């Protein structure tokens, strides 16, 4: 009982769908890209309103200053010179204030170069430079503090305003609060 086996020619199983011309494919790709670009331009951005214990870094202020002055990022040489200058000023400050040199948050000042609550005015000036404006007027401070005024009121005697919406509130020489407010129209588009 041998069964007869009939050999059939081998068929490759392919699943070919409808073919699309390259011009049509290119048109679809261009249309999708245009939709994504246009959609990204019309996204409503939320306002940034925050209260924090950490403020801007000196690198952020350097980058902003160079962008405003020349419309570009700082060069390697500009960053190197700035880094050396800030390091000299930080080292001189820590030599003059040995109590600050042994504080727990010295690394934030020396290495991260970020403003934090508890720093004194001299440390802030070393890291960020001079503020855009200074006010000791309570009505002006209330306006700048916005919704956080109820918490800040009574603690702050002066506010220093920096670019990018940073507001530093001082009680005497000590930084006691940090807020930031950027309206939605101020935010740059995200990439």
LUMBAVEX-525524 format. One line per field, with one value per residue: residue number from 1; residue in one letter; chain; z, x, y of N, C-alpha, C in turn. Coordinates in pm, whole numbers, padded with zeros to 5 digits. Atoms other than C-alpha are relative to their C-alpha. Last residue first. Layout:
nr = c(NUM:...)
rest = c(a:...)
kette = c(A:...)
nw = c(Z:...)
nu = c(X:...)
nv = c(Y:...)
caw = c(Z:...)
cau = c(X:...)
cav = c(Y:...)
cw = c(Z:...)
cu = c(X:...)
cv = c(Y:...)
***
This chain:
nr = c(191:190:189:188:187:186:185:184:183:182:181:180:179:178:177:176:175:174:173:172:171:170:169:168:167:166:165:164:163:162:161:160:159:158:157:156:155:154:153:152:151:150:149:148:147:146:145:144:143:142:141:140:139:138:137:136:135:134:133:132:131:130:129:128:127:126:125:124:123:122:121:120:119:118:117:116:115:114:113:112:111:110:109:108:107:106:105:104:103:102:101:100:99:98:97:96:95:94:93:92:91:90:89:88:87:86:85:84:83:82:81:80:79:78:77:76:75:74:73:72:71:70:69:68:67:66:65:64:63:62:61:60:59:58:57:56:55:54:53:52:51:50:49:48:47:46:45:44:43:42:41:40:39:38:37:36:35:34:33:32:31:30:29:28:27:26:25:24:23:22:21:20:19:18:17:16:15:14:13:12:11:10:9:8:7:6:5:4:3:2:1)
rest = c(x:x:x:x:x:x:x:x:x:x:x:x:x:x:x:x:x:x:x:x:x:x:x:x:x:x:x:x:x:x:x:x:x:x:x:x:x:x:x:x:x:x:x:x:x:x:x:x:x:x:x:x:x:x:x:x:x:x:x:x:x:x:x:x:x:x:x:x:x:x:x:x:x:x:x:x:x:x:x:x:x:x:x:x:x:x:x:x:x:x:x:x:x:x:x:x:x:x:x:x:x:x:x:x:x:x:x:x:x:x:x:x:x:x:x:x:x:x:x:x:x:x:x:x:x:x:x:x:x:x:x:x:x:x:x:x:x:x:x:x:x:x:x:x:x:x:x:x:x:x:x:x:x:x:x:x:x:x:x:x:x:x:x:x:x:x:x:x:x:x:x:x:x:x:x:x:x:x:x:x:x:x:x:x:x:x:x:x:x:x:x)
kette = c(A:A:A:A:A:A:A:A:A:A:A:A:A:A:A:A:A:A:A:A:A:A:A:A:A:A:A:A:A:A:A:A:A:A:A:A:A:A:A:A:A:A:A:A:A:A:A:A:A:A:A:A:A:A:A:A:A:A:A:A:A:A:A:A:A:A:A:A:A:A:A:A:A:A:A:A:A:A:A:A:A:A:A:A:A:A:A:A:A:A:A:A:A:A:A:A:A:A:A:A:A:A:A:A:A:A:A:A:A:A:A:A:A:A:A:A:A:A:A:A:A:A:A:A:A:A:A:A:A:A:A:A:A:A:A:A:A:A:A:A:A:A:A:A:A:A:A:A:A:A:A:A:A:A:A:A:A:A:A:A:A:A:A:A:A:A:A:A:A:A:A:A:A:A:A:A:A:A:A:A:A:A:A:A:A:A:A:A:A:A:A)
nw = c(00119:-00031:00046:00135:00014:-00013:00123:00111:00064:00142:00078:00144:00085:00144:00088:-00073:00098:00026:00092:-00030:-00130:-00108:-00113:-00122:-00102:-00134:-00102:00003:00123:00102:00118:00116:00109:00129:-00007:00095:-00003:-00135:-00074:-00003:-00068:-00135:-00092:-00112:-00090:00052:-00062:00056:00143:00007:-00032:00117:00105:-00029:-00016:-00140:-00063:-00144:-00084:00095:00043:-00050:00040:00103:00094:00061:00096:00116:00075:00068:00121:-00026:00043:-00107:-00119:-00086:-00111:00005:00024:00083:00118:00065:00034:00087:00134:00073:00137:00072:-00008:-00062:00070:00119:-00049:-00026:-00085:-00090:-00085:-00100:-00097:-00084:-00090:-00099:-00091:-00080:-00096:-00109:-00073:-00080:-00104:-00100:-00070:-00076:-00117:-00089:-00063:-00099:00057:-00030:-00122:00016:00071:00133:00055:00016:00102:00131:00028:00034:00131:00102:00016:00067:00142:00064:-00012:00123:00108:00089:-00087:-00009:-00117:-00103:-00125:-00107:-00070:-00134:-00106:-00106:-00131:-00059:-00010:-00104:-00130:-00027:-00023:-00128:-00107:-00011:-00059:-00141:-00067:-00011:-00099:-00133:-00035:-00036:-00130:-00098:-00009:-00085:00076:-00004:00018:00112:-00010:00061:-00028:-00018:-00054:-00110:00011:-00123:-00001:00062:-00031:00117:-00037:00103:00048:00017:00000)
nu = c(-00045:-00081:00056:-00044:-00069:-00143:-00054:-00003:00132:-00012:00123:-00020:00115:-00024:00098:00101:00102:00024:-00101:-00133:00027:-00098:00048:-00067:00013:-00050:00104:00069:00066:-00094:00063:-00088:00004:-00050:-00011:-00089:-00134:-00052:00028:-00122:-00106:00047:-00024:-00082:00077:00126:00017:-00099:00029:00124:-00035:-00070:00101:00084:00138:00031:00106:00006:00059:00059:00138:00095:-00025:00091:00052:-00111:-00068:00089:-00005:-00130:00003:00005:-00120:-00099:00047:00094:00051:00143:00014:00119:-00007:-00130:-00061:00097:-00015:-00107:00042:00048:00144:00024:-00078:00075:00121:-00029:00109:00042:-00116:-00013:00110:-00028:-00111:00053:00087:-00081:-00075:00092:00037:-00116:-00018:00102:-00035:-00122:00036:00079:-00093:-00078:-00104:-00139:-00048:-00059:00090:-00050:-00100:00058:00106:-00064:-00070:00099:00059:-00103:-00011:00120:-00013:-00081:-00143:-00077:00024:-00115:-00115:-00103:-00076:-00048:00014:-00083:-00087:00041:-00095:00005:00023:00123:-00001:-00094:00059:00106:-00063:-00071:00100:00061:-00101:-00011:00123:-00005:-00103:00052:00103:-00070:-00062:00108:00046:-00095:-00109:00016:-00122:00007:00116:-00019:00119:-00026:00115:-00038:00049:-00001:-00103:00051:-00075:-00015:-00024:-00067:00079:-00077:00081)
nv = c(00072:00118:00128:00032:00128:-00018:-00058:00095:00011:-00028:-00010:-00021:00030:-00010:00062:00077:00038:00142:00052:-00051:-00059:-00004:-00080:00044:-00103:00035:00001:00129:00046:00045:00058:-00020:00098:-00049:-00145:-00067:00057:-00002:-00123:-00081:00076:00031:-00111:00046:00085:00055:00133:00093:00018:00078:00138:00055:00016:00117:-00043:00023:-00077:00025:-00104:-00095:00025:-00100:-00138:-00051:00099:00075:-00088:-00015:00126:00005:-00082:-00144:-00072:00004:-00070:00072:-00079:-00025:-00144:-00014:00087:00012:-00128:-00067:00058:-00067:-00032:00118:00021:00130:00102:00041:00067:00142:00051:-00107:-00033:00107:-00010:-00117:00034:00095:-00074:-00093:00082:00036:-00122:-00042:00100:-00023:-00124:00026:00082:-00086:-00095:00074:00086:-00037:00065:00134:00088:00034:-00090:-00133:00005:00010:-00125:-00103:00034:-00023:-00144:-00050:00038:-00103:00025:00020:-00094:-00013:-00025:00103:-00044:00092:-00074:00057:-00095:-00040:00031:-00101:00059:-00050:-00146:-00041:00035:-00096:-00130:00003:00005:-00133:-00090:00037:-00042:-00146:-00031:00036:-00099:-00123:00022:-00003:-00139:-00073:-00062:-00145:-00078:-00094:-00086:-00131:-00081:-00143:-00070:-00087:-00139:-00079:-00104:-00123:-00120:-00085:-00139:-00076:-00114:-00121:-00117)
caw = c(02070:02315:02218:02440:02739:02766:02630:02909:03186:03371:03749:03980:04358:04608:04983:05285:05142:05438:05452:05605:05535:05164:04886:04554:04248:03933:03633:03364:03445:03806:04061:04407:04684:05020:05376:05367:05656:05737:05413:05244:05317:05236:04943:04762:04526:04360:04512:04269:04351:04724:04694:04515:04792:05058:04904:04960:04592:04379:04001:03726:03995:04004:03946:03968:04158:04331:04389:04549:04779:04883:04957:05204:05136:05345:05056:04762:04465:04248:04183:04166:04283:04536:04642:04635:04773:05070:05184:05495:05619:05657:05411:05546:05890:05720:05578:05427:05275:05151:04978:04812:04686:04544:04372:04218:04106:03947:03741:03638:03526:03333:03149:03064:02959:02730:02583:02514:02340:02502:02318:02058:02014:02104:02415:02503:02438:02627:02932:02921:02906:03194:03403:03346:03433:03760:03861:03919:04242:04496:04797:04566:04506:04163:03887:03533:03297:03088:02717:02463:02170:01846:01713:01786:01583:01285:01298:01341:01063:00829:00899:00830:00502:00390:00464:00279:-00024:-00029:-00024:-00310:-00515:-00439:-00581:-00346:-00416:-00278:-00048:-00120:00113:-00024:00008:-00220:-00430:-00481:-00787:-00693:-00628:-00642:-00383:-00461:-00160:-00119:00000)
cau = c(01189:00992:00876:01010:00799:00720:00364:00268:00369:00691:00688:00964:00983:01267:01251:01466:01795:01987:02138:01833:01539:01578:01340:01485:01261:01339:01115:01365:01574:01647:01446:01588:01330:01368:01231:01104:00963:00647:00478:00646:00371:00079:00277:00294:00006:00189:00537:00610:00291:00342:00703:00586:00333:00598:00849:01204:01273:01570:01588:01775:01987:02367:02570:02430:02687:02902:02602:02408:02701:02729:02355:02367:02269:01997:01763:01963:02144:02320:02691:02683:03044:03111:02767:02581:02894:02896:02555:02676:02877:03256:03344:03060:03226:03559:03414:03703:03863:03520:03460:03804:03740:03399:03546:03834:03601:03368:03652:03792:03449:03387:03717:03643:03285:03402:03672:03424:03195:02879:02554:02438:02232:02518:02422:02094:02232:02554:02358:02121:02404:02588:02267:02197:02558:02528:02246:01889:01701:01670:01437:01140:00813:00667:00467:00549:00263:00127:00200:-00077:00029:-00010:00342:00369:00056:00198:00518:00333:00086:00367:00556:00243:00177:00538:00526:00197:00328:00642:00430:00215:00523:00674:00367:00169:00131:-00163:-00064:00168:00149:00388:00375:00632:00496:00681:00581:00366:00507:00250:00286:00132:00054:00215:00000)
cav = c(07067:07274:07620:07902:08000:08370:08344:08104:08349:08266:08286:08170:08186:08164:08220:08305:08432:08581:08932:09103:08878:08812:08705:08585:08613:08412:08487:08389:08697:08795:08994:09057:09094:09266:09243:08886:08683:08877:08781:08481:08227:08460:08600:08265:08339:08629:08679:08966:09157:09104:09222:09538:09611:09543:09785:09659:09624:09521:09495:09309:09144:09177:08864:08514:08307:08568:08797:08510:08428:08794:08812:08524:08166:08001:07915:07790:07948:07694:07680:07300:07279:07556:07672:07341:07173:07412:07285:07103:07400:07371:07647:07862:07879:07956:08280:08483:08173:08058:08393:08387:08033:08129:08438:08244:07962:08218:08368:08030:07909:08232:08196:07831:07906:08190:07963:07681:07927:08060:07983:08233:08551:08784:08979:08806:08458:08540:08661:08365:08112:08283:08299:07931:07844:08041:07815:07925:07872:07597:07599:07638:07818:07767:07928:07818:07901:07617:07603:07592:07379:07571:07543:07172:07101:07288:07084:06755:06834:06940:06617:06407:06590:06551:06178:06137:06326:06110:05796:05926:06009:05667:05496:05279:04908:04719:04442:04155:03867:03616:03241:03095:02818:02491:02293:01997:01656:01383:01119:00788:00593:00261:00000)
cw = c(00010:-00128:00033:-00044:-00143:-00029:00003:-00127:-00121:-00061:-00143:-00064:-00146:-00073:-00146:-00089:00069:-00101:-00048:-00104:00051:00127:00116:00114:00130:00093:00140:00116:00016:-00125:-00105:-00116:-00110:-00103:-00133:00018:-00085:00012:00144:00089:00021:00080:00142:00107:00122:00105:-00048:00053:-00063:-00145:-00007:00025:-00126:-00108:00016:00032:00145:00057:00144:00076:-00101:-00051:00055:-00052:-00116:-00108:-00069:-00106:-00126:-00083:-00078:-00133:00038:-00037:00110:00119:00078:00125:-00022:-00042:-00091:-00131:-00085:-00048:-00099:-00142:-00082:-00146:-00085:00014:00058:-00075:-00116:00054:00027:00100:00103:00090:00110:00108:00095:00101:00110:00104:00089:00105:00120:00086:00092:00118:00112:00080:00089:00127:00097:00077:00112:-00063:00028:00136:-00023:-00079:-00145:-00067:-00025:-00111:-00139:-00038:-00044:-00139:-00104:-00025:-00079:-00148:-00070:00030:-00122:-00115:-00082:00104:00028:00113:00111:00121:00104:00056:00133:00114:00105:00135:00075:00022:00114:00135:00035:00033:00136:00113:00019:00071:00150:00075:00023:00109:00138:00041:00049:00141:00105:00015:00094:-00075:-00003:-00005:-00121:00012:-00052:00027:00024:00045:00123:-00027:00126:00001:-00078:00043:-00126:00042:-00103:-00057:00000)
cu = c(-00035:00036:00094:-00062:00042:00077:00152:00061:00009:-00139:00036:-00137:00040:-00129:00034:-00103:-00101:-00112:-00029:00099:00136:-00063:00099:-00038:00057:-00008:00044:-00099:-00058:-00076:00107:-00064:00098:-00012:00042:-00001:00098:00140:00050:-00017:00124:00106:-00045:00020:00076:-00072:-00128:-00021:00094:-00037:-00123:00037:00062:-00105:-00092:-00143:-00016:-00112:-00005:-00067:-00048:-00141:-00108:00031:-00079:-00054:00116:00065:-00086:00013:00131:00011:-00012:00129:00104:-00038:-00101:-00043:-00146:-00023:-00123:-00002:00125:00057:-00098:00015:00108:-00034:-00041:-00149:-00023:00072:-00086:-00121:00022:-00106:-00037:00122:00016:-00108:00034:00109:-00058:-00085:00088:00073:-00090:-00031:00117:00018:-00099:00041:00121:-00040:-00074:00092:00073:00098:00143:00036:00054:-00088:00034:00098:-00060:-00105:00063:00068:-00100:-00058:00108:00010:-00121:00019:00075:00147:00084:-00037:00127:00104:00098:00070:00038:-00017:00082:00098:-00051:00091:00001:-00032:-00122:00001:00088:-00065:-00106:00062:00067:-00103:-00058:00099:00005:-00122:00008:00099:-00056:-00099:00070:00055:-00112:-00042:00089:00117:-00034:00127:-00005:-00130:00026:-00131:00039:-00123:00045:-00050:-00013:00111:-00057:00072:00023:00011:00081:-00089:00086)
cv = c(-00145:-00073:-00115:-00132:-00025:-00128:00013:00056:-00094:-00012:00037:00008:00022:-00034:00026:-00067:-00092:-00022:-00142:-00050:00045:00056:-00013:00094:-00054:00119:-00036:-00015:-00141:-00042:-00029:-00074:00042:-00112:00060:00151:00080:-00056:-00011:00124:00087:-00076:-00034:00107:-00048:-00083:-00069:-00142:-00104:-00030:-00090:-00147:-00061:-00023:-00122:00040:-00042:00084:-00047:00114:00105:-00032:00091:00139:00061:-00094:-00071:00088:00009:-00128:-00008:00075:00146:00071:-00020:00086:-00084:00075:00038:00145:00011:-00078:-00018:00134:00062:-00056:00071:00028:-00121:-00031:-00139:-00112:-00050:-00078:-00149:-00045:00106:00020:-00104:00016:00114:-00035:-00090:00071:00086:-00083:-00033:00120:00037:-00096:00030:00124:-00023:-00076:00093:00096:-00073:-00099:00045:-00057:-00140:-00096:-00031:00096:00138:-00004:-00002:00131:00106:-00024:00036:00150:00049:-00031:00112:-00030:-00029:00092:00016:00036:-00112:00073:-00096:00091:-00076:00102:00054:-00044:00111:-00062:00053:00149:00042:-00027:00104:00134:00000:00005:00140:00093:-00030:00052:00151:00037:-00026:00108:00126:-00019:00012:00146:00080:00060:00148:00084:00090:00078:00139:00070:00145:00075:00077:00141:00087:00104:00118:00127:00079:00144:00075:00109:00124)
***
